[in-house]
Amino acid sequence: MTESKAHPTAESSRTDGSSALRQELGRQLGSRFSSAVVLFHSAIAERLGLNVTDFKCAEILMRIGPTHPGRLAEITGMSSAATAQVVARLERAGLVRREPDSTDRRRTVILPLEDNAVQRELVRTFTGFAQRIGTVIDRYGDRELEAIGDFVARVTEVLEDEAVSLRRAGQP
């Protein structure tokens, strides 16, 4: 973040030790935290009998709702062929259904299905996780949670933008 874009109150609350704190936060986010998230999602996928790519694609579809395979390919950076294979596996797992697009019968729409065995297992699996995260959240006040929420949203935007930029740049 450039100084001109810094939040005014953030600038006034910085201390001399903040450089080391910022570097440590960057290291934690860039290595331990990101690895823990990947490993957690991999364990969840394994528990559900899915590979991690299929699991994340299912999660994306649940979040964005019905969409075309091309849109899923665009979001994930996968090829059309790879996307078709993922959608076929998700359909066999009972997580999605493909239907003709009502506005253009030549196109297909992927519809995420919410009431299935995998979704029920996800709810069971995430119950304990959600309780533990709730305990962490309870440690913070509303103002701190607003700041954390803002931080997470902004970091998420950076990650999404960087993923798109890396794909557009191609191979090194």
C-alpha positions as YAML, in Angstrom:
chain: A
units: angstrom
residues:
- id: 1
  name: MET
  ca: [0.00, 0.00, 0.00]
- id: 2
  name: THR
  ca: [1.39, 3.40, -0.85]
- id: 3
  name: GLU
  ca: [1.43, 6.08, 1.80]
- id: 4
  name: SER
  ca: [-1.15, 8.13, -0.11]
- id: 5
  name: LYS
  ca: [-3.61, 5.22, 0.05]
- id: 6
  name: ALA
  ca: [-3.04, 4.45, 3.73]
- id: 7
  name: HIS
  ca: [-6.01, 4.84, 6.01]
- id: 8
  name: PRO
  ca: [-5.45, 8.06, 8.00]
- id: 9
  name: THR
  ca: [-5.91, 6.39, 11.40]
- id: 10
  name: ALA
  ca: [-3.58, 3.55, 10.43]
- id: 11
  name: GLU
  ca: [-0.78, 6.03, 9.72]
- id: 12
  name: SER
  ca: [-1.17, 7.80, 13.05]
- id: 13
  name: SER
  ca: [-1.17, 4.56, 15.05]
- id: 14
  name: ARG
  ca: [2.08, 3.12, 13.61]
- id: 15
  name: THR
  ca: [5.06, 2.71, 15.88]
- id: 16
  name: ASP
  ca: [8.76, 2.33, 15.23]
- id: 17
  name: GLY
  ca: [8.41, -1.43, 15.76]
- id: 18
  name: SER
  ca: [5.64, -1.72, 13.19]
- id: 19
  name: SER
  ca: [8.07, -2.55, 10.38]
- id: 20
  name: ALA
  ca: [9.09, -5.77, 12.10]
- id: 21
  name: LEU
  ca: [5.45, -6.50, 12.97]
- id: 22
  name: ARG
  ca: [4.41, -5.97, 9.36]
- id: 23
  name: GLN
  ca: [7.19, -8.23, 8.09]
- id: 24
  name: GLU
  ca: [6.24, -10.96, 10.54]
- id: 25
  name: LEU
  ca: [2.56, -10.67, 9.59]
- id: 26
  name: GLY
  ca: [3.55, -10.95, 5.92]
- id: 27
  name: ARG
  ca: [5.61, -14.06, 6.65]
- id: 28
  name: GLN
  ca: [2.79, -15.64, 8.66]
- id: 29
  name: LEU
  ca: [0.21, -14.92, 5.93]
- id: 30
  name: GLY
  ca: [2.53, -15.92, 3.11]
- id: 31
  name: SER
  ca: [3.69, -19.19, 4.56]
- id: 32
  name: ARG
  ca: [2.20, -20.75, 7.67]
- id: 33
  name: PHE
  ca: [-1.36, -19.41, 7.32]
- id: 34
  name: SER
  ca: [-1.63, -20.05, 3.58]
- id: 35
  name: SER
  ca: [-0.18, -23.55, 3.95]
- id: 36
  name: ALA
  ca: [-2.59, -24.31, 6.80]
- id: 37
  name: VAL
  ca: [-5.55, -23.22, 4.64]
- id: 38
  name: VAL
  ca: [-4.41, -25.39, 1.72]
- id: 39
  name: LEU
  ca: [-3.80, -28.41, 3.97]
- id: 40
  name: PHE
  ca: [-7.16, -27.91, 5.73]
- id: 41
  name: HIS
  ca: [-9.05, -27.81, 2.43]
- id: 42
  name: SER
  ca: [-7.12, -30.82, 1.18]
- id: 43
  name: ALA
  ca: [-8.10, -32.77, 4.33]
- id: 44
  name: ILE
  ca: [-11.75, -31.75, 3.90]
- id: 45
  name: ALA
  ca: [-11.72, -32.81, 0.24]
- id: 46
  name: GLU
  ca: [-10.15, -36.15, 1.15]
- id: 47
  name: ARG
  ca: [-12.76, -36.73, 3.86]
- id: 48
  name: LEU
  ca: [-15.50, -36.10, 1.26]
- id: 49
  name: GLY
  ca: [-13.90, -38.40, -1.30]
- id: 50
  name: LEU
  ca: [-13.02, -35.54, -3.64]
- id: 51
  name: ASN
  ca: [-9.75, -34.15, -4.86]
- id: 52
  name: VAL
  ca: [-8.99, -30.64, -3.67]
- id: 53
  name: THR
  ca: [-9.59, -29.05, -7.10]
- id: 54
  name: ASP
  ca: [-13.07, -30.56, -7.31]
- id: 55
  name: PHE
  ca: [-13.82, -29.50, -3.74]
- id: 56
  name: LYS
  ca: [-12.76, -25.89, -4.37]
- id: 57
  name: CYS
  ca: [-14.72, -25.78, -7.64]
- id: 58
  name: ALA
  ca: [-17.79, -27.05, -5.77]
- id: 59
  name: GLU
  ca: [-17.25, -24.35, -3.14]
- id: 60
  name: ILE
  ca: [-16.95, -21.68, -5.84]
- id: 61
  name: LEU
  ca: [-20.17, -22.89, -7.46]
- id: 62
  name: MET
  ca: [-22.00, -22.86, -4.12]
- id: 63
  name: ARG
  ca: [-20.81, -19.29, -3.57]
- id: 64
  name: ILE
  ca: [-21.56, -17.84, -7.02]
- id: 65
  name: GLY
  ca: [-24.60, -19.96, -7.86]
- id: 66
  name: PRO
  ca: [-25.63, -21.25, -11.29]
- id: 67
  name: THR
  ca: [-23.12, -20.42, -13.99]
- id: 68
  name: HIS
  ca: [-21.75, -21.54, -17.33]
- id: 69
  name: PRO
  ca: [-18.72, -23.85, -17.55]
- id: 70
  name: GLY
  ca: [-16.79, -21.06, -19.28]
- id: 71
  name: ARG
  ca: [-17.26, -18.80, -16.26]
- id: 72
  name: LEU
  ca: [-15.97, -21.52, -13.92]
- id: 73
  name: ALA
  ca: [-12.98, -21.99, -16.21]
- id: 74
  name: GLU
  ca: [-12.37, -18.24, -16.17]
- id: 75
  name: ILE
  ca: [-12.53, -18.04, -12.36]
- id: 76
  name: THR
  ca: [-10.26, -21.04, -11.80]
- id: 77
  name: GLY
  ca: [-7.90, -20.57, -14.72]
- id: 78
  name: MET
  ca: [-8.53, -24.14, -15.85]
- id: 79
  name: SER
  ca: [-8.84, -25.14, -19.48]
- id: 80
  name: SER
  ca: [-12.25, -25.92, -20.93]
- id: 81
  name: ALA
  ca: [-11.38, -29.62, -21.02]
- id: 82
  name: ALA
  ca: [-10.24, -29.66, -17.39]
- id: 83
  name: THR
  ca: [-13.36, -27.75, -16.35]
- id: 84
  name: ALA
  ca: [-15.58, -30.26, -18.17]
- id: 85
  name: GLN
  ca: [-13.86, -33.12, -16.33]
- id: 86
  name: VAL
  ca: [-14.30, -31.41, -12.96]
- id: 87
  name: VAL
  ca: [-17.98, -30.70, -13.65]
- id: 88
  name: ALA
  ca: [-18.51, -34.33, -14.70]
- id: 89
  name: ARG
  ca: [-16.94, -35.56, -11.43]
- id: 90
  name: LEU
  ca: [-19.01, -33.10, -9.41]
- id: 91
  name: GLU
  ca: [-22.13, -34.27, -11.19]
- id: 92
  name: ARG
  ca: [-21.29, -37.94, -10.43]
- id: 93
  name: ALA
  ca: [-20.73, -36.94, -6.77]
- id: 94
  name: GLY
  ca: [-24.22, -35.39, -6.71]
- id: 95
  name: LEU
  ca: [-22.95, -31.86, -6.09]
- id: 96
  name: VAL
  ca: [-24.07, -30.24, -9.33]
- id: 97
  name: ARG
  ca: [-26.49, -30.74, -12.18]
- id: 98
  name: ARG
  ca: [-26.04, -29.58, -15.75]
- id: 99
  name: GLU
  ca: [-29.02, -28.16, -17.61]
- id: 100
  name: PRO
  ca: [-29.53, -26.39, -20.90]
- id: 101
  name: ASP
  ca: [-29.44, -22.60, -20.51]
- id: 102
  name: SER
  ca: [-33.02, -21.31, -20.69]
- id: 103
  name: THR
  ca: [-31.91, -18.25, -22.69]
- id: 104
  name: ASP
  ca: [-29.60, -20.12, -25.10]
- id: 105
  name: ARG
  ca: [-30.27, -23.86, -25.45]
- id: 106
  name: ARG
  ca: [-26.82, -24.36, -27.02]
- id: 107
  name: ARG
  ca: [-25.20, -23.48, -23.69]
- id: 108
  name: THR
  ca: [-25.11, -25.42, -20.44]
- id: 109
  name: VAL
  ca: [-25.65, -24.07, -16.95]
- id: 110
  name: ILE
  ca: [-24.06, -25.72, -13.93]
- id: 111
  name: LEU
  ca: [-26.46, -25.74, -10.99]
- id: 112
  name: PRO
  ca: [-25.00, -26.41, -7.53]
- id: 113
  name: LEU
  ca: [-27.12, -28.84, -5.50]
- id: 114
  name: GLU
  ca: [-27.35, -28.14, -1.82]
- id: 115
  name: ASP
  ca: [-29.23, -31.07, -0.31]
- id: 116
  name: ASN
  ca: [-26.94, -34.07, -0.70]
- id: 117
  name: ALA
  ca: [-24.76, -36.42, 1.35]
- id: 118
  name: VAL
  ca: [-21.60, -34.41, 0.70]
- id: 119
  name: GLN
  ca: [-23.25, -31.19, 1.91]
- id: 120
  name: ARG
  ca: [-24.51, -32.94, 5.04]
- id: 121
  name: GLU
  ca: [-20.99, -34.25, 5.72]
- id: 122
  name: LEU
  ca: [-19.61, -30.75, 5.20]
- id: 123
  name: VAL
  ca: [-22.01, -29.41, 7.82]
- id: 124
  name: ARG
  ca: [-20.93, -32.13, 10.26]
- id: 125
  name: THR
  ca: [-17.26, -31.51, 9.50]
- id: 126
  name: PHE
  ca: [-17.47, -27.74, 9.82]
- id: 127
  name: THR
  ca: [-19.48, -27.75, 13.05]
- id: 128
  name: GLY
  ca: [-16.43, -28.23, 15.29]
- id: 129
  name: PHE
  ca: [-14.35, -25.95, 13.11]
- id: 130
  name: ALA
  ca: [-16.97, -23.20, 13.29]
- id: 131
  name: GLN
  ca: [-17.10, -23.50, 17.08]
- id: 132
  name: ARG
  ca: [-13.31, -23.15, 17.33]
- id: 133
  name: ILE
  ca: [-13.31, -20.15, 14.99]
- id: 134
  name: GLY
  ca: [-16.17, -18.65, 17.04]
- id: 135
  name: THR
  ca: [-13.98, -18.91, 20.14]
- id: 136
  name: VAL
  ca: [-11.21, -17.02, 18.32]
- id: 137
  name: ILE
  ca: [-13.65, -14.36, 17.08]
- id: 138
  name: ASP
  ca: [-15.03, -13.88, 20.59]
- id: 139
  name: ARG
  ca: [-11.60, -12.63, 21.70]
- id: 140
  name: TYR
  ca: [-12.06, -9.44, 19.67]
- id: 141
  name: GLY
  ca: [-14.31, -6.42, 20.01]
- id: 142
  name: ASP
  ca: [-16.54, -5.06, 17.25]
- id: 143
  name: ARG
  ca: [-14.02, -2.43, 16.09]
- id: 144
  name: GLU
  ca: [-11.26, -5.03, 15.90]
- id: 145
  name: LEU
  ca: [-13.53, -7.41, 14.00]
- id: 146
  name: GLU
  ca: [-14.42, -4.62, 11.55]
- id: 147
  name: ALA
  ca: [-10.69, -4.07, 10.95]
- id: 148
  name: ILE
  ca: [-10.03, -7.79, 10.59]
- id: 149
  name: GLY
  ca: [-12.98, -8.14, 8.21]
- id: 150
  name: ASP
  ca: [-11.73, -5.23, 6.12]
- id: 151
  name: PHE
  ca: [-8.21, -6.70, 6.08]
- id: 152
  name: VAL
  ca: [-9.41, -10.15, 5.03]
- id: 153
  name: ALA
  ca: [-11.64, -8.70, 2.28]
- id: 154
  name: ARG
  ca: [-8.80, -6.57, 0.91]
- id: 155
  name: VAL
  ca: [-6.23, -9.39, 1.05]
- id: 156
  name: THR
  ca: [-8.74, -11.66, -0.70]
- id: 157
  name: GLU
  ca: [-9.14, -9.08, -3.49]
- id: 158
  name: VAL
  ca: [-5.35, -8.85, -3.84]
- id: 159
  name: LEU
  ca: [-5.05, -12.65, -4.05]
- id: 160
  name: GLU
  ca: [-7.81, -12.90, -6.65]
- id: 161
  name: ASP
  ca: [-6.30, -10.08, -8.72]
- id: 162
  name: GLU
  ca: [-2.80, -11.55, -8.48]
- id: 163
  name: ALA
  ca: [-4.05, -14.99, -9.56]
- id: 164
  name: VAL
  ca: [-5.61, -13.42, -12.66]
- id: 165
  name: SER
  ca: [-2.44, -11.42, -13.37]
- id: 166
  name: LEU
  ca: [-0.22, -14.48, -13.02]
- id: 167
  name: ARG
  ca: [-2.40, -16.46, -15.42]
- id: 168
  name: ARG
  ca: [-2.45, -13.63, -17.96]
- id: 169
  name: ALA
  ca: [1.34, -13.35, -17.79]
- id: 170
  name: GLY
  ca: [1.67, -17.03, -18.72]
- id: 171
  name: GLN
  ca: [4.61, -19.27, -18.02]
- id: 172
  name: PRO
  ca: [7.98, -17.75, -17.01]
...
